[in-house]
Amino acid sequence: MYKLVLVDDEITALNNIACAFDWESMGFELAAKFSLVDDTLDWLKNNRADVVITDINMPCKNGVQLAAEIRKDCPSTFIVFLSGHKDFDYAMQGMNAGVFSYLLKPVSFAEVEEICKKLKNELNAQNINNMRETAPMVLQRAVSDFYHGRQDKQDGQNLYEAFVKEGIDPDAALVVSLEVSIPILEQYLEKTWKYDRARLYTAIGNQASLENFLLLPVSTAFDKIKYVAVTASHHTSDSTAEIHSFVNIFENNCRDNLNLPLNISIGQICVGIFNYVKAESLMRRAQAEATALLKLVMEGKTKKVNDVLSGIQEDNDDFIRAVTIAFNEHLMRNTQIEIINIGDAQMDCLETAVNKALSHFNSDDSLNDYVVGKVVNYIKTHYMGKISLLEIASSVYMSEYHFCRFFKKKMGLNFVDYLNKIRIEQAQKLLRQTDLKVNEICTMVGYSSLKYFFKLFKSQTSMTPREYRLHNGAR
């Protein structure tokens, strides 16, 4: 949120303008208010203001003199004059000296809102033009390499030294894993953002640096960014509360300054970068184990499930707990199975969850609802692009072979035939309802070969696309 300062020698007028407008809803924090120019300048020596709204006609020093001082010492600060009719010549002097705009007293809500909107756009553009990386590249690369296991033990010392160089104690830093999801990314890039996607990711990171956190990106997948967020020290005994407070402010900064809504998921929270890496590594290993376990459960391979459970039982308590959490998260996302409360007897909890899942997936109806529903929905929403059999099978925790057998048994068609059926049905709809060219429709429904599209279309409809359109008529 941008910082705003108000200046007016008339105390009543100053308090009125401070209280009459909802500055926060317009993207501004009222950081301070003053009745004297010298007090304002003293405050600005130690504090940052993005915008100063000042009266012109004041005793001792006036608004024009204040603007000149600000322009000299704080050139990036925007200045707006408050003027009466008799001050109009003063206002024009200020405009010639680089003042952003002026408001004529008495001011209305509509005028203030319009000025704030323009100021916010200018400040956003200024931030982008002055954009810097959220953390030095050496530190970003060190964290990313360590996170993905691309450094050996000796290189771990390089990570330690990279933090120390930035004035951060690696043993005392508060570290958290964040996954940032941008639900409207495609629309935002097309209609709002004027720059490339990489600069948007940097702009998002800068919104966290406003709150004394460094965001270190470790992976990016179009509308999802995985970060490690680090702060040099934390000042409360409740790290979780501090992180939640930071995330709320971070989301608000992105909404207010970039007009961009985010969904942020909080992962591991640790004190010390190496404790974090250790915990994250354990969780990733547990996620892989839980995924493999659920896959075996869904395929009904009870003996192999029991073998895996025996192997997990031999591991340490932290790993057993992590697998139990990960397995239950899979069930919560993908089924209606009631989640098991994880208590002290973690292995018992895991075995109970696995047995519930085995019972659930051995029911034909449940399996049909889960797998077929998920796959059909995916095909109907992604038919226009490339769909990988491996990707589909993995999404429902099956091998390609098992998935193909299962899908044909449930649907009466193999996977490829069903996909082609959906694509040709969509092509028929486009032929009926639009005047698009056939080759355009071919591409829109997911085919790169026009010849192959014609062959499939005639096989399914007994007509060529042109005959189908003539017979059914385009609207």
Secondary structure, DSSP 8 states (H G I E B T S, - for coil): -EEEEEE-S-HHHHHHHHHHS-TGGGTEEEEEEESSHHHHHHHHHHS--SEEEEES--SSS-HHHHHHHHHHH-TT-EEEEEE-GGGHHHHHHHHHTT--EEEESS--HHHHHHHHHHHHHHHHHHHHHT---SS-HHHHHHHHHHHTT-S-HHHHHHHHHHHHHTT--TTT-EEEEEEEE-TTHHHHHHHT--S-HHHHHHHHHHHHHTTT-EEEEEEEETTEEEEEEEES---SS-HHHHHHHHHHHHHHHHHHHH----EEEEEEEEESHHHHHHHHHHHHHHHHHHHHHHHHHHTT-HHHHHHHHHHHHTS-HHHHHHHHHHHHHHHHHH---------S-HHHHHHHHHHHHHHHHTSHHHHIIIIIHHHHHHHHHHTTS---HHHHHHHTT--HHHHHHHHHHHHSS-HHHHHHHHHHHHHHHHHHH----HHHHHHHTT-S-HHHHHHHHHHHHSS-HHHHHHHH---
